[in-house]
Amino acid sequence: MHSAITLRGLPYENLKRKPLRTAALLTIVTILSLTFFGGTMLTMNLNTGMTSTEQRLGADLMVVPQNTAQQAEALLTNGSPSTFYFTTDIADTIKSADGIEQASEQTYISSLAAACCDEKLQIIGFDPASDFVIEPWIASQFDGTLQDGQMIAGANVDVSVDGTIELYGRDWPVVAQLANTGTSLDNSVFINTATVPQMVAVSSKMTKNSAFAKNADKAVSTVLIKVKQGYDAQTVADNIKHLDSRFPDLGYVYPGGITATTKNSLNALISYLAVFVSVIWAMGVIVLLAVFASSVNERKREFASLRIMGATRGMLNAIIVKESIMIGASGGVVGVGLASLMIFPFSSLIGTQLQLPYLQAGPIAIIGCAVVTLVCSTAIGIAGSMLTMWRLSKPEAYLTLREGD
């Protein structure tokens, strides 16, 4: 015994009765929502990463040892860990140049393969008292004082259950772990200046670098400079070069220029993404409308019969709108789900492969993007259905019925 089909249940029965047509529509809507949500999320994450990078590059000028400018630039984005240094006497002379408002030293040490990570760690020694780049960011999440021998870990560093990291055969206590930035800082650990000689000593012992060990107490990798108002970074760099005959051969890195270059690369990628999403949507809408249009002839008899049985045009519109909502919502949910499985679990890998700052957007932005995707995918389906209804509504019901014979 078959249960009676009600007007409310008719949209579902219509979709179930035509599985091929329903599957075709669902596939198209799923592809549209997947490309829209996936493309939008990639764009948002890249923009979030770029904003994070700009906030972290608080220096106007970096002075680094000779032939290491490229390594220093890589550290500012997503490059490989590096070790390079000059000595404190050079750093002190640099800080005496005209046009410097603030200056702070940092020391970079690249670890060997560590138990905490899949890759090498970048160890960054900094002076909390004078630092104006890392310290403000750390202070927003850690309000204590970084003691000698302690570490602060980046977001991607795996800290053991006892709150330590094993480096160079020694366990180092971790007092805090920082939020994700989408930059190489996520794969770094931070120590204070007083801990640098200890780290240099154990590093040199493991790597057999006697020259580094000899300079353990005075190794400096970079002097970060914030220029005074009325000066520009290039002018201050020129002032430094005139301080000593060795200084013209030092490396001079302009973080603002790196940001501009990265932003240009980012804008190019976003433009390609926008074109790709637009083309997919244009093709999808055309195919969607074609599928709906092709269903006109086979649905003439169905709707004409309903009109003869007393269904109003409003009832027919309601039926087809409900069908569209079912298809649009179902395809939208599947598309968003598939895109999420492709993007969210692989954020770190995506950032590494793109070689651009990449940081996952917040939950509010993700939810908002998902809602917009569902609304758009449903609206496209409704628009196609309304086009079908407009075509079907032109002949009178009995003529349409005759055409279907």
DRENDO-1510 file (C-alpha; in Angstrom, 1 decimal, always signed):
<recs>
REC; n; res; u; v; w
REC; 1; MET; +0.0; +0.0; +0.0 .
REC; 2; HIS; +1.5; +3.3; -1.1 .
REC; 3; SER; +1.2; +6.3; +1.2 .
REC; 4; ALA; -0.4; +9.4; -0.3 .
REC; 5; ILE; +1.8; +12.1; -1.7 .
REC; 6; THR; +1.0; +15.5; -0.2 .
REC; 7; LEU; +1.7; +18.9; -1.8 .
REC; 8; ARG; +4.3; +19.4; +0.9 .
REC; 9; GLY; +6.1; +16.2; +0.1 .
REC; 10; LEU; +5.8; +16.6; -3.7 .
REC; 11; PRO; +9.2; +18.4; -4.2 .
REC; 12; TYR; +11.1; +15.6; -2.5 .
REC; 13; GLU; +9.2; +12.9; -4.5 .
REC; 14; ASN; +9.9; +14.8; -7.7 .
REC; 15; LEU; +13.6; +14.8; -7.0 .
REC; 16; LYS; +13.6; +11.2; -6.0 .
REC; 17; ARG; +11.6; +10.2; -9.1 .
REC; 18; LYS; +14.3; +11.7; -11.5 .
REC; 19; PRO; +17.6; +10.6; -9.9 .
REC; 20; LEU; +19.8; +11.4; -13.0 .
REC; 21; ARG; +18.5; +15.0; -13.3 .
REC; 22; THR; +18.7; +15.4; -9.5 .
REC; 23; ALA; +22.3; +14.0; -9.5 .
REC; 24; ALA; +23.3; +16.3; -12.3 .
REC; 25; LEU; +22.0; +19.4; -10.6 .
REC; 26; LEU; +23.6; +18.4; -7.2 .
REC; 27; THR; +26.9; +17.8; -8.9 .
REC; 28; ILE; +26.9; +21.3; -10.6 .
REC; 29; VAL; +25.9; +23.1; -7.4 .
REC; 30; THR; +28.5; +21.2; -5.4 .
REC; 31; ILE; +31.3; +22.2; -7.8 .
REC; 32; LEU; +30.1; +25.8; -7.7 .
REC; 33; SER; +30.0; +26.0; -3.9 .
REC; 34; LEU; +33.3; +24.1; -3.6 .
REC; 35; THR; +35.2; +26.6; -6.0 .
REC; 36; PHE; +33.5; +29.6; -4.4 .
REC; 37; PHE; +34.1; +28.6; -0.8 .
REC; 38; GLY; +37.6; +27.2; -1.5 .
REC; 39; GLY; +38.7; +30.1; -3.6 .
REC; 40; THR; +37.4; +32.7; -1.1 .
REC; 41; MET; +39.0; +30.9; +1.9 .
REC; 42; LEU; +42.4; +30.8; +0.1 .
REC; 43; THR; +42.1; +34.5; -0.6 .
REC; 44; MET; +41.1; +35.3; +2.9 .
REC; 45; ASN; +43.9; +33.2; +4.4 .
REC; 46; LEU; +46.5; +34.8; +2.2 .
REC; 47; ASN; +45.3; +38.3; +3.1 .
REC; 48; THR; +45.3; +37.3; +6.8 .
REC; 49; GLY; +48.9; +36.0; +6.5 .
REC; 50; MET; +50.0; +39.2; +4.7 .
REC; 51; THR; +48.5; +41.4; +7.5 .
REC; 52; SER; +50.3; +39.2; +10.1 .
REC; 53; THR; +53.6; +39.6; +8.2 .
REC; 54; GLU; +53.2; +43.4; +8.0 .
REC; 55; GLN; +52.6; +43.5; +11.7 .
REC; 56; ARG; +55.7; +41.4; +12.5 .
REC; 57; LEU; +58.0; +43.4; +10.2 .
REC; 58; GLY; +58.3; +46.3; +12.6 .
REC; 59; ALA; +61.8; +47.3; +11.5 .
REC; 60; ASP; +62.6; +49.8; +8.8 .
REC; 61; LEU; +66.1; +48.4; +8.2 .
REC; 62; MET; +68.1; +45.2; +9.0 .
REC; 63; VAL; +71.9; +45.2; +8.9 .
REC; 64; VAL; +73.3; +41.7; +8.5 .
REC; 65; PRO; +76.7; +40.2; +7.7 .
REC; 66; GLN; +78.1; +40.2; +4.2 .
REC; 67; ASN; +76.4; +37.9; +1.7 .
REC; 68; THR; +73.6; +37.0; +4.0 .
REC; 69; ALA; +70.9; +39.5; +2.9 .
REC; 70; GLN; +69.0; +36.8; +1.0 .
REC; 71; GLN; +69.0; +34.5; +4.0 .
REC; 72; ALA; +67.7; +37.3; +6.2 .
REC; 73; GLU; +64.9; +38.1; +3.7 .
REC; 74; ALA; +63.9; +34.4; +3.7 .
REC; 75; LEU; +63.6; +34.5; +7.5 .
REC; 76; LEU; +61.0; +37.3; +7.3 .
REC; 77; THR; +58.7; +35.2; +5.2 .
REC; 78; ASN; +58.8; +31.4; +5.1 .
REC; 79; GLY; +62.4; +30.6; +4.4 .
REC; 80; SER; +64.7; +27.9; +5.8 .
REC; 81; PRO; +66.4; +28.4; +9.2 .
REC; 82; SER; +69.8; +30.0; +9.0 .
REC; 83; THR; +72.9; +30.7; +11.1 .
REC; 84; PHE; +74.9; +33.8; +10.4 .
REC; 85; TYR; +76.6; +36.4; +12.6 .
REC; 86; PHE; +79.0; +39.3; +13.1 .
REC; 87; THR; +80.2; +40.5; +16.4 .
REC; 88; THR; +78.9; +43.0; +19.1 .
REC; 89; ASP; +81.6; +45.5; +18.3 .
REC; 90; ILE; +80.2; +45.9; +14.8 .
REC; 91; ALA; +76.7; +46.1; +16.1 .
REC; 92; ASP; +77.6; +48.8; +18.6 .
REC; 93; THR; +79.2; +50.9; +15.9 .
REC; 94; ILE; +76.2; +50.5; +13.6 .
REC; 95; LYS; +73.9; +51.8; +16.4 .
REC; 96; SER; +75.8; +55.0; +16.5 .
REC; 97; ALA; +74.8; +56.1; +13.0 .
REC; 98; ASP; +72.7; +59.2; +12.5 .
REC; 99; GLY; +69.0; +58.8; +12.0 .
REC; 100; ILE; +68.3; +55.8; +14.2 .
REC; 101; GLU; +65.4; +56.1; +16.7 .
REC; 102; GLN; +65.6; +52.5; +18.0 .
REC; 103; ALA; +68.0; +49.7; +17.5 .
REC; 104; SER; +68.0; +46.1; +18.8 .
REC; 105; GLU; +70.1; +43.1; +18.2 .
REC; 106; GLN; +69.0; +39.5; +17.3 .
REC; 107; THR; +71.0; +36.3; +16.9 .
REC; 108; TYR; +69.8; +33.5; +14.6 .
REC; 109; ILE; +70.8; +29.9; +15.1 .
REC; 110; SER; +69.6; +27.1; +13.0 .
REC; 111; SER; +69.0; +23.9; +15.0 .
REC; 112; LEU; +69.8; +20.4; +13.9 .
REC; 113; ALA; +66.8; +18.1; +13.3 .
REC; 114; ALA; +64.9; +18.2; +16.6 .
REC; 115; ALA; +62.6; +15.7; +18.3 .
REC; 116; CYS; +59.9; +18.4; +18.5 .
REC; 117; CYS; +59.6; +19.1; +14.8 .
REC; 118; ASP; +59.5; +17.6; +11.3 .
REC; 119; GLU; +62.0; +20.3; +10.2 .
REC; 120; LYS; +64.9; +22.3; +11.7 .
REC; 121; LEU; +64.0; +25.0; +14.1 .
REC; 122; GLN; +65.1; +28.7; +13.9 .
REC; 123; ILE; +66.4; +29.8; +17.3 .
REC; 124; ILE; +66.1; +33.5; +17.8 .
REC; 125; GLY; +68.0; +35.3; +20.5 .
REC; 126; PHE; +66.6; +38.8; +21.3 .
REC; 127; ASP; +66.9; +41.4; +24.0 .
REC; 128; PRO; +63.4; +41.9; +25.6 .
REC; 129; ALA; +64.5; +45.3; +27.0 .
REC; 130; SER; +65.3; +46.9; +23.6 .
REC; 131; ASP; +63.4; +44.7; +21.1 .
REC; 132; PHE; +60.6; +46.5; +19.3 .
REC; 133; VAL; +59.7; +43.8; +16.7 .
REC; 134; ILE; +59.2; +40.5; +18.6 .
REC; 135; GLU; +58.7; +41.7; +22.2 .
REC; 136; PRO; +55.4; +43.6; +21.6 .
REC; 137; TRP; +53.9; +40.5; +20.0 .
REC; 138; ILE; +55.2; +38.2; +22.7 .
REC; 139; ALA; +54.0; +40.6; +25.4 .
REC; 140; SER; +50.4; +40.4; +24.1 .
REC; 141; GLN; +50.4; +36.7; +24.9 .
REC; 142; PHE; +53.0; +36.2; +27.6 .
REC; 143; ASP; +53.2; +38.7; +30.5 .
REC; 144; GLY; +56.1; +37.1; +32.4 .
REC; 145; THR; +59.8; +37.7; +32.2 .
REC; 146; LEU; +61.8; +35.3; +30.0 .
REC; 147; GLN; +64.5; +33.9; +32.3 .
REC; 148; ASP; +67.9; +32.6; +31.3 .
REC; 149; GLY; +67.7; +29.2; +29.8 .
REC; 150; GLN; +64.0; +29.4; +29.1 .
REC; 151; MET; +62.3; +29.4; +25.7 .
REC; 152; ILE; +59.1; +30.7; +24.1 .
REC; 153; ALA; +57.9; +28.4; +21.3 .
REC; 154; GLY; +56.2; +29.3; +18.0 .
REC; 155; ALA; +52.8; +27.9; +17.1 .
REC; 156; ASN; +54.1; +24.9; +15.0 .
REC; 157; VAL; +56.6; +23.7; +17.6 .
REC; 158; ASP; +55.6; +20.5; +19.4 .
REC; 159; VAL; +56.3; +21.0; +23.1 .
REC; 160; SER; +56.5; +17.8; +25.2 .
REC; 161; VAL; +54.0; +17.0; +27.9 .
REC; 162; ASP; +56.5; +18.1; +30.6 .
REC; 163; GLY; +56.8; +21.5; +29.0 .
REC; 164; THR; +60.2; +21.2; +27.4 .
REC; 165; ILE; +61.9; +21.0; +24.0 .
REC; 166; GLU; +64.9; +18.8; +23.3 .
REC; 167; LEU; +67.6; +20.6; +21.4 .
REC; 168; TYR; +71.2; +19.5; +21.1 .
REC; 169; GLY; +70.7; +16.7; +23.6 .
REC; 170; ARG; +69.4; +19.0; +26.3 .
REC; 171; ASP; +65.8; +19.7; +27.5 .
REC; 172; TRP; +64.9; +23.4; +27.5 .
REC; 173; PRO; +61.9; +24.6; +29.5 .
REC; 174; VAL; +59.2; +26.4; +27.5 .
REC; 175; VAL; +57.2; +29.1; +29.4 .
REC; 176; ALA; +54.8; +30.0; +26.6 .
REC; 177; GLN; +53.6; +29.1; +23.2 .
REC; 178; LEU; +52.6; +31.8; +20.8 .
REC; 179; ALA; +49.6; +32.1; +18.5 .
REC; 180; ASN; +49.8; +31.3; +14.8 .
REC; 181; THR; +51.2; +34.0; +12.5 .
REC; 182; GLY; +51.5; +32.3; +9.1 .
REC; 183; THR; +55.2; +33.2; +9.0 .
REC; 184; SER; +58.5; +31.5; +9.7 .
REC; 185; LEU; +58.1; +32.7; +13.3 .
REC; 186; ASP; +55.7; +29.8; +13.8 .
REC; 187; ASN; +58.7; +27.4; +13.4 .
REC; 188; SER; +60.9; +29.3; +15.8 .
REC; 189; VAL; +61.8; +29.4; +19.4 .
REC; 190; PHE; +62.9; +32.5; +21.3 .
REC; 191; ILE; +65.5; +32.9; +23.9 .
REC; 192; ASN; +66.9; +36.0; +25.7 .
REC; 193; THR; +70.3; +37.5; +25.0 .
REC; 194; ALA; +71.9; +36.0; +28.1 .
REC; 195; THR; +70.9; +32.4; +26.9 .
REC; 196; VAL; +72.5; +32.9; +23.4 .
REC; 197; PRO; +76.1; +32.0; +24.6 .
REC; 198; GLN; +74.7; +28.7; +26.0 .
REC; 199; MET; +72.9; +27.9; +22.8 .
REC; 200; VAL; +75.9; +28.8; +20.7 .
REC; 201; ALA; +78.2; +26.7; +22.8 .
REC; 202; VAL; +76.0; +23.5; +22.5 .
REC; 203; SER; +75.3; +24.2; +18.9 .
REC; 204; SER; +79.0; +24.6; +18.1 .
REC; 205; LYS; +79.8; +21.4; +19.9 .
REC; 206; MET; +77.3; +19.4; +17.9 .
REC; 207; THR; +78.1; +21.0; +14.6 .
REC; 208; LYS; +81.9; +21.2; +15.2 .
REC; 209; ASN; +81.8; +24.9; +14.3 .
REC; 210; SER; +84.8; +26.2; +16.3 .
REC; 211; ALA; +84.6; +29.7; +14.8 .
REC; 212; PHE; +81.0; +30.1; +16.1 .
REC; 213; ALA; +82.1; +28.7; +19.5 .
REC; 214; LYS; +84.9; +31.3; +19.7 .
REC; 215; ASN; +82.4; +34.1; +19.3 .
REC; 216; ALA; +79.7; +32.6; +21.6 .
REC; 217; ASP; +79.7; +35.7; +23.9 .
REC; 218; LYS; +79.5; +38.3; +21.1 .
REC; 219; ALA; +77.7; +36.7; +18.1 .
REC; 220; VAL; +75.0; +39.0; +16.6 .
REC; 221; SER; +73.1; +38.2; +13.4 .
REC; 222; THR; +71.3; +41.4; +12.8 .
REC; 223; VAL; +70.8; +44.9; +14.0 .
REC; 224; LEU; +67.1; +45.9; +13.6 .
REC; 225; ILE; +66.6; +49.6; +13.1 .
REC; 226; LYS; +63.6; +51.9; +13.4 .
REC; 227; VAL; +64.5; +55.2; +11.7 .
REC; 228; LYS; +63.8; +58.7; +13.1 .
REC; 229; GLN; +61.0; +60.8; +11.6 .
REC; 230; GLY; +62.3; +62.8; +8.7 .
REC; 231; TYR; +64.8; +60.0; +7.7 .
REC; 232; ASP; +64.3; +57.1; +5.3 .
REC; 233; ALA; +65.8; +53.6; +5.6 .
REC; 234; GLN; +68.1; +54.1; +2.6 .
REC; 235; THR; +69.6; +57.3; +4.1 .
REC; 236; VAL; +70.3; +55.6; +7.4 .
REC; 237; ALA; +71.9; +52.7; +5.5 .
REC; 238; ASP; +74.1; +55.2; +3.7 .
REC; 239; ASN; +75.0; +56.8; +7.1 .
REC; 240; ILE; +76.0; +53.4; +8.4 .
REC; 241; LYS; +78.2; +52.6; +5.4 .
REC; 242; HIS; +80.3; +55.7; +6.1 .
REC; 243; LEU; +81.0; +54.7; +9.7 .
REC; 244; ASP; +83.6; +52.1; +8.8 .
REC; 245; SER; +85.5; +50.8; +5.8 .
REC; 246; ARG; +84.0; +47.3; +6.4 .
REC; 247; PHE; +80.4; +48.5; +6.5 .
REC; 248; PRO; +79.7; +49.0; +2.7 .
REC; 249; ASP; +80.1; +45.2; +2.3 .
REC; 250; LEU; +77.5; +44.4; +5.0 .
REC; 251; GLY; +74.0; +43.3; +3.9 .
REC; 252; TYR; +71.2; +45.8; +4.1 .
REC; 253; VAL; +67.6; +44.5; +4.1 .
REC; 254; TYR; +64.5; +46.7; +3.9 .
REC; 255; PRO; +61.5; +44.8; +5.3 .
REC; 256; GLY; +59.1; +47.2; +3.8 .
REC; 257; GLY; +60.4; +46.3; +0.3 .
REC; 258; ILE; +60.0; +42.6; +1.1 .
REC; 259; THR; +56.4; +43.3; +2.2 .
REC; 260; ALA; +55.7; +45.1; -1.1 .
REC; 261; THR; +57.2; +42.3; -3.2 .
REC; 262; THR; +55.3; +39.7; -1.3 .
REC; 263; LYS; +52.1; +41.7; -1.6 .
REC; 264; ASN; +52.6; +42.0; -5.4 .
REC; 265; SER; +53.0; +38.2; -5.6 .
REC; 266; LEU; +50.0; +37.8; -3.4 .
REC; 267; ASN; +47.9; +40.1; -5.5 .
REC; 268; ALA; +48.8; +38.2; -8.7 .
REC; 269; LEU; +47.8; +34.9; -7.1 .
REC; 270; ILE; +44.5; +36.4; -5.8 .
REC; 271; SER; +43.8; +37.7; -9.3 .
REC; 272; TYR; +44.3; +34.2; -10.8 .
REC; 273; LEU; +42.1; +32.8; -8.1 .
REC; 274; ALA; +39.4; +35.3; -8.9 .
REC; 275; VAL; +39.5; +34.6; -12.6 .
REC; 276; PHE; +39.4; +30.8; -12.0 .
REC; 277; VAL; +36.4; +31.1; -9.6 .
REC; 278; SER; +34.6; +33.4; -12.0 .
REC; 279; VAL; +35.1; +31.1; -15.0 .
REC; 280; ILE; +33.9; +28.1; -13.0 .
REC; 281; TRP; +30.8; +30.0; -11.8 .
REC; 282; ALA; +30.0; +31.3; -15.3 .
REC; 283; MET; +30.3; +27.8; -16.8 .
REC; 284; GLY; +28.4; +26.3; -13.9 .
REC; 285; VAL; +25.5; +28.8; -14.2 .
REC; 286; ILE; +25.2; +28.2; -17.9 .
REC; 287; VAL; +25.1; +24.4; -17.5 .
REC; 288; LEU; +22.7; +24.8; -14.6 .
REC; 289; LEU; +20.3; +26.9; -16.7 .
REC; 290; ALA; +20.7; +24.4; -19.5 .
REC; 291; VAL; +19.8; +21.5; -17.3 .
REC; 292; PHE; +16.7; +23.3; -16.0 .
REC; 293; ALA; +15.8; +24.4; -19.5 .
REC; 294; SER; +16.1; +20.9; -20.8 .
REC; 295; SER; +13.7; +19.7; -18.2 .
REC; 296; VAL; +10.9; +22.0; -19.4 .
REC; 297; ASN; +9.5; +19.6; -22.0 .
REC; 298; GLU; +9.5; +16.6; -19.6 .
REC; 299; ARG; +7.8; +18.7; -16.9 .
REC; 300; LYS; +5.1; +20.3; -19.1 .
REC; 301; ARG; +2.7; +17.4; -18.5 .
REC; 302; GLU; +3.5; +17.2; -14.8 .
REC; 303; PHE; +2.7; +20.9; -14.1 .
REC; 304; ALA; -0.3; +21.0; -16.5 .
REC; 305; SER; -1.8; +18.1; -14.7 .
REC; 306; LEU; -1.4; +19.9; -11.4 .
REC; 307; ARG; -3.0; +23.0; -12.8 .
REC; 308; ILE; -6.0; +21.0; -14.1 .
REC; 309; MET; -6.4; +19.4; -10.6 .
REC; 310; GLY; -6.7; +22.9; -9.1 .
REC; 311; ALA; -3.1; +23.9; -8.3 .
REC; 312; THR; -2.5; +27.6; -8.6 .
REC; 313; ARG; +0.5; +29.1; -10.2 .
REC; 314; GLY; +1.7; +30.1; -6.7 .
REC; 315; MET; +1.5; +26.5; -5.6 .
REC; 316; LEU; +3.6; +25.4; -8.6 .
REC; 317; ASN; +6.1; +28.1; -7.9 .
REC; 318; ALA; +6.3; +27.0; -4.3 .
REC; 319; ILE; +7.0; +23.4; -5.4 .
REC; 320; ILE; +9.8; +24.2; -7.7 .
REC; 321; VAL; +11.3; +26.7; -5.2 .
REC; 322; LYS; +11.4; +24.0; -2.6 .
REC; 323; GLU; +13.1; +21.7; -5.0 .
REC; 324; SER; +15.7; +24.3; -5.7 .
REC; 325; ILE; +16.3; +25.0; -2.1 .
REC; 326; MET; +16.8; +21.3; -1.4 .
REC; 327; ILE; +19.3; +21.0; -4.3 .
REC; 328; GLY; +21.0; +24.3; -3.5 .
REC; 329; ALA; +21.4; +23.6; +0.2 .
REC; 330; SER; +22.5; +20.0; -0.2 .
REC; 331; GLY; +25.0; +20.8; -3.0 .
REC; 332; GLY; +26.2; +23.8; -1.0 .
REC; 333; VAL; +26.8; +21.8; +2.2 .
REC; 334; VAL; +28.6; +19.1; +0.3 .
REC; 335; GLY; +30.7; +21.6; -1.6 .
REC; 336; VAL; +31.7; +23.5; +1.6 .
REC; 337; GLY; +32.4; +20.3; +3.3 .
REC; 338; LEU; +34.7; +19.0; +0.5 .
REC; 339; ALA; +36.5; +22.4; +0.3 .
REC; 340; SER; +37.0; +22.4; +4.1 .
REC; 341; LEU; +38.6; +18.9; +4.0 .
REC; 342; MET; +41.0; +20.2; +1.3 .
REC; 343; ILE; +42.0; +23.4; +3.0 .
REC; 344; PHE; +41.8; +23.3; +6.8 .
REC; 345; PRO; +43.8; +20.2; +7.6 .
REC; 346; PHE; +46.6; +21.2; +5.2 .
REC; 347; SER; +47.0; +24.9; +6.1 .
REC; 348; SER; +50.7; +24.4; +6.9 .
REC; 349; LEU; +51.4; +22.5; +3.7 .
REC; 350; ILE; +49.6; +25.1; +1.6 .
REC; 351; GLY; +51.6; +27.9; +3.1 .
REC; 352; THR; +54.9; +26.0; +2.5 .
REC; 353; GLN; +54.0; +25.2; -1.1 .
REC; 354; LEU; +52.9; +28.7; -1.9 .
REC; 355; GLN; +56.0; +30.3; -0.2 .
REC; 356; LEU; +53.7; +33.1; +0.8 .
REC; 357; PRO; +52.4; +34.2; +4.3 .
REC; 358; TYR; +49.4; +32.0; +4.9 .
REC; 359; LEU; +47.3; +32.2; +8.0 .
REC; 360; GLN; +43.9; +30.6; +8.7 .
REC; 361; ALA; +41.1; +33.2; +9.0 .
REC; 362; GLY; +39.1; +33.3; +12.2 .
REC; 363; PRO; +35.9; +31.3; +12.9 .
REC; 364; ILE; +33.6; +34.2; +12.3 .
REC; 365; ALA; +35.0; +34.8; +8.8 .
REC; 366; ILE; +34.8; +31.1; +8.0 .
REC; 367; ILE; +31.2; +30.8; +9.1 .
REC; 368; GLY; +30.3; +34.0; +7.2 .
REC; 369; CYS; +31.9; +32.7; +4.0 .
REC; 370; ALA; +30.1; +29.3; +4.4 .
REC; 371; VAL; +26.7; +31.1; +4.8 .
REC; 372; VAL; +27.3; +33.3; +1.8 .
REC; 373; THR; +28.3; +30.2; -0.3 .
REC; 374; LEU; +25.1; +28.4; +0.7 .
REC; 375; VAL; +22.9; +31.4; +0.0 .
REC; 376; CYS; +24.6; +31.9; -3.5 .
REC; 377; SER; +24.3; +28.3; -4.4 .
REC; 378; THR; +20.6; +28.2; -3.4 .
REC; 379; ALA; +19.9; +31.5; -5.2 .
REC; 380; ILE; +21.4; +30.2; -8.5 .
REC; 381; GLY; +19.1; +27.1; -8.3 .
REC; 382; ILE; +16.0; +29.2; -7.6 .
REC; 383; ALA; +16.9; +31.6; -10.5 .
REC; 384; GLY; +17.1; +28.6; -12.9 .
REC; 385; SER; +13.9; +27.2; -11.6 .
REC; 386; MET; +12.1; +30.5; -12.0 .
REC; 387; LEU; +13.2; +30.6; -15.6 .
REC; 388; THR; +11.7; +27.2; -16.1 .
REC; 389; MET; +8.4; +28.3; -14.4 .
REC; 390; TRP; +8.3; +31.4; -16.6 .
REC; 391; ARG; +8.6; +29.3; -19.7 .
REC; 392; LEU; +5.9; +26.9; -18.5 .
REC; 393; SER; +3.5; +29.6; -17.4 .
REC; 394; LYS; +3.1; +31.1; -20.9 .
REC; 395; PRO; +0.7; +28.6; -22.5 .
REC; 396; GLU; -2.6; +27.7; -20.8 .
REC; 397; ALA; -2.7; +24.5; -18.9 .
REC; 398; TYR; -4.8; +22.5; -21.3 .
REC; 399; LEU; -2.6; +23.5; -24.3 .
REC; 400; THR; +0.5; +22.5; -22.4 .
REC; 401; LEU; -1.1; +19.2; -21.6 .
REC; 402; ARG; -1.9; +18.6; -25.3 .
REC; 403; GLU; +1.8; +19.4; -26.2 .
REC; 404; GLY; +2.9; +16.8; -23.8 .
REC; 405; ASP; +0.8; +14.1; -25.5 .
</recs>
